[in-house]
């Protein structure tokens, strides 16, 4: 996606310096070609079997990105009524939507039932009862799958590990048979599938394959009781390269999992998020102040932890590159790349060797997933602009917020 030639740093055919001049900084920049290629890699890997790619909206929910995937035929994995509204507004088909999440409200259930979503991924015994009652109130049957926890260690950051017994997500593997029996008896539920998702930023394909094998054993056990499934949802979570990770090509990562289901007739659902958008986006920022201390050098940029929370939240690494030649700098130094937020945890990169001058542009890479989606208005900072590059053309797909908009819904006391 990013190319450096003749001292210019480009996304597709557009110079990042030109984007900064036109749209200002900080801003998120995405490549349509990279989004399309990532989706195509999944489609190629799944060719020859019934399958649906349900993009995990939480990774990046911008309407333009959702619309690109909808045009490519994607389904969508959502975790809120707001995300469902976004999918519909972007031209997505609600009949290809799966609704995950541990805390669906009654209103969200009604909203999803009215829209005609494909399936609810139910994550607790109580949710099963609530959904049955809600569907009954409006005279509909709710299509469901149980999200089961196979208790497989995904070998990832504990904050994004979701399939262990200790996780808040899903139902225990040991109780799944009993819950499916209960679902079969409830009058306003229709059993449609089974689901699991063990975590995010997975680099080793074996845990996903192990989870798939356990799910298939459960499918066969339930089949012996007459409980049949139209689909098997094996989640997402494939990791990407942020620094030096050995991230596999999509087909190689999926191969062990697909081997487990090669003879199955059920439709396969996968729910990729990060692997579709992560390396298709970057955060463009400008150096405001260089501060040289006794122990550390600081490059204070105009982006901050409210714009990209992953470093502060997970101690996550993002590669940071200088854009173009920039101003003449007297050699490289080791910098802490930090923002202006009033928190010691407001950093975007530690110990980066860069030759910098004030005013230089930096590209914070691999920021397409969980960047803008997790941004906030902390310190009353407007959320940044988002720009889509399509060949040699740029599109403003979200304008920068204004400060006035941030408190427009508030009121002072009389």
N, C-alpha and C positions, 0 to 999 in steps of 0.2 A: 504493500500500500504506500509506504513512504520511500521516496527515492531521493538520493543526494547526487547532484550533478552540477558542475560549474558553479560551486558555492551557493547553489539554490536548493532548498529542501522543499519537495513537492509531494502532494497527495494527488494521485493520478496525474492529471495534466495541469494542476494549479499550484502555484508557489504559495507556501504558507505565509510568507511576508505580505503577499497581496491580500490574503484572507484577513490577516491582522489589520492591515490598513483600511480595508473595507468594512469589517464587522467589529473591530475592536478586540481587546483581550480583557479577561480570559474568555475563551470560547471553546466549545467542543467541535471537532471536525471529524466527519465520517466519510468513508469511501463506499459508494454504492457498488462498485465493482467487487470490493472485498466482501461485502454482505452477500452479494449474489454468488460469489465463488464458494463461500463457506456453506451456504444452503445447498449448492449443487454437489458439494462433496458428500453431504448426508444422503441426498437423493441417489447419487451413484452407488454409494455403499449399500443402500437398501433396495436397489433395483432387483426385480425378479421375485419379490414377495409382497404380500399385502402389508402396507405400512403407511403410517402418517407421521409427519414431522410437526410436532406441536411446540412452537417457539415459546420459551418461558418469558413471559412479558415482563416479569420483575427485573430482568437483566437490563433492559432499556426499553422504555414504553413510549418513546416519541412516535407520534402518529405517522410520520413519514417512513420510519423504519418498519412499523407494523404494516403499512400499506405495501411496501416493497415485498415483504414476506407473504402477505395475502395474495398479491399478484402471482407469486411463485407457487401458490397452492398450499401454503402452510395452514395447519391448525394452530391453536394457541392454548398454552397452559397459563391459567390465571389464578390469582389468590385473593381477589377482592372484586366487589361490584364495580369499583372504579376502573379496574383493569378491563372488565367486561365492556363497560361503556366506551373505553378507548378502542378496543378491538372493533366494535361495531362502527364507531365513528371513522375508523381507518379503512373500512370496507372489508373487514374480516367476516368470515362466515361463523355465526354462533353455533351452527350445527357441527363445527369442527373444534369446539372449545371444551377443554376439561377444566374443572374448577377444583383446585386443590386448596389446602389451608386448614388449620386446626380450629379456626374461630369464625366460621361463616355465620353471619347473623340471619334471622328469619327474613328480614327485608332483602338481603342479598340472595337468599334461596328463592324468594318469590321473583326477584328480578331475573335470575338465571332460568327459572322455569318458564317465565313468560317469554324469554328470548329464544327458548328451545335449544339450550346447549346440549352437547353430545353426552356428557357424563359428569357426575359429581364424584370426586375422589374423597370418599368418606374417611375420616381420621379418628373417630372414636365411637363407642357404643351409644353415647348420648346423642351425638350428631345424627346417627342413624334414626333414632326415634324422633328427633326434632324435624328432620327432613321429611319423614313419613307424615308427620302431623301437618307440616306446612303444605306439602303437596296435596294432602286430603282437603285442606281448607279451600283450595282453589280448583279442586276437581281434576288434578293432573297426577300422572305417575312420574316419579323422579328416576331417571337412569343413574345407576350407581356402580362404582367399583370400590372395594376396600383397599386403602393403602396399607400394606402390611410391612412390618419391620423385620427383615430377614436377619438382623443382628450380625451384619457383616461389617468388619472394620474397613472403612474406605481409604484409610491412610492419607487423610487430608487434615486441614486446620480444624480443631475441635468446634469452632463456631459455625462451620459449614458442613459438619458431619451430621447426617439426619436419619440414618437407618439403624442406629444402635438401640438397645433396650432402654438406655437412659434418655433418649431423645423425646422431645415433646410431640414429635410427628408420628402419624400412623398408629396402627393397632398392633399389639404384640402378635408375633407369628403364631404363638401357641393358642390364641383365642380366635384366630381367623375363621376356623371351621364353624365354631359355635355362632359367630356373628353372621356368617353367610347363611346359616340355617335360619337365624332370626330374620334377616333381610328377606329371605324367601317367603316368610310367613306374613310379612307386613304388606298390607293391601295396596299401598300407594308407592311402592318401590319396584323398580325393574332392574334386576341384576344384569349388568352389561359387561363387566370386566373385572380385572384385578390389577393392582398397581403397586409399584415400589419405587423408591428413590433414596439412594444411600448417602448422597452428599454431592459436593461441588468441588471444582478444580481437581478432578481425579486424573492422575497421570498413568497409573498402573491399571490395565484393563481387567486384571484378574478378579478384583473384588466385585466389579459389575457382573462378570460372568458367574461368579459364585452365587451372587444374589439371584441372578436369573435362574440358575439351576434349582435353587430352593423354591422359587416361585413356581416353576414348572412342576415340581413334586407336589406342591399344594394344589395346583390346577388339576392334576390327575386324581388326587385324592377327592377333591370336590366333585369332579366329573363322575366318579364312581357312585356318588350320592345323587346324581342327576342334576347337579348345578353346572351349567355350561356357560362359557364365556364367548362373547363376540370379539374381545380384544384382550391383549396382555400389554400393560403399560410398564415399561422398564425404566422410566425416568430419563434423566439427563446427567449432567455433571462432568462431561469430558473436559479436561483441563486444557489450558493454552500455555504458550511460552511467554513468561513475563521477563525472565532474566536468562537463566541457563537450563531451564527445565527441559527434560527429554520428552516433549509433547509429541505424541504419535500422530500420523495422518489419520483422518477420520475413519477410513476403511480398516486400518490396522487396529485402531482402538475398538471398533465395534465387532471385529471378527470373532473373538472368543465368546462374546455374548450371543451373537447370531448363530454360532455353532450349537448353542444350547437349544435353540428353537427352530433349527433348520427343517424339521419335519412337521412343524405345527401348521395348522390351518387358520388359527386365530389371527386377526389383524394385529400387527405390532405398532404400538405407540412409543415414540421417544420424545423427550422434552428438553432439547438443548437450549441453552441460553448464552452463557459466556462464550462457548465455542463458536457461536454464530456472529457475535457482535464485538467481543473483547478486543481482538486485534484489528478490527475495522474502524476504530476510533482513537482519537488522541485529544488531549487537553492542551491548548495553545495558551501560553502565558508569557508575560514580559517581566524582566528583571527591573525592579523599582530602585532598590538600594543594595549596595554591597557593603557589608559590615565586617571588618577584619578585627577579630578579638584575639586575646592572648592564647586561648586554647583552640578556638574554632573560627572558621570563616563562614559567614552567613550570606547567602544570596536571597534577599527578600523579594518574592515575586508577587504579582497581583492576583494569582489564584491562591486558594487556601483550602483548609480541611473541610469547609462547608461546601466547596465545589467538588472535591475528590476526597471522600472519607476513608477509603480503603487503607492508606498508610497509617493513619491514626487509629483506625478501628482494629486492623489485623496485623499491623506492622508490615503491610504488604509492600513489595518492591515493584516499582515502575521504572523502566528505563527512561532516562531524560537526555535528550539530545538538543544541542544548540542548533538553531535554525539559521542556515546560511552562514556567510562569513561574519556578519555582524560588525560591530565596531572593533577597532584594533585593541587587543588586550595583551598585557605584558605577561605572557606565559600562563600556564594553567595552575590552578590551586585546587585544593580539596575544600568543597563547600557543603554546608548544610543548606538544602533548598527548602525554604520555609515561607509561610504566608503571613499576612498581617493580622490574623485572628489573635485575640488575647487569650491564648492557651499555649502552654509549653508543648503540648502534643500536636500543635499545628505545623506539621512538616509534610513534605511531599517526597523527599529523598535525603538519605544520609550519605555523607562521605563520597560526593560525586566530584570526579576530577574534570574540571572544565576551565577553559579560558574565557572569562566573562568580563563584560563591561556593562554599566547601567544602561538600560534601554534594549539590551539584547533580548531576542525571542527564544523561548525554550519550548520544545514539544515533549509533553509527558505522554509516553506511549502506552499502548494496551489499555486504554481508558474507556473503551466503548461499552464495557459491561460494568454495572454497579458504580458508575461515575455520576452522570446526571441523574440517574434514577434514585440515588441515595443523597443527593445534594439537599442543602437546607438554606435557611435565611439567617443562620446564626450571626450575631453581631450586626443585624439588620443589613445584610449584604444581599443585593438582588441576585437571583440566579442568572447564570450566564447565557449567552446566545448559543445556538446549535446550528451548524452549517453542514450541508450534505454536498459532497463533491461528486459530480457525474461527468466523467471525462474531463473536459476543459471548462465545464459550467459549474457554478456554485449556486446553491439554493439556501436561503435562510429558512430553516425548518422550525426554529423557535426564536423569537426575538428576545433580547435581553430585558429582564424585568426592570421596572423603575422603583425607586425607594417609596414613592407615594403609593404604589400598588401594594406594598407590603403592609401598610397599616390602614388601607382603605376600608376594611371591614371592622375596624375597631372604633370605640367611642370613649370620650372622656365623661366623667361624672358631672352632673349639673351642679 
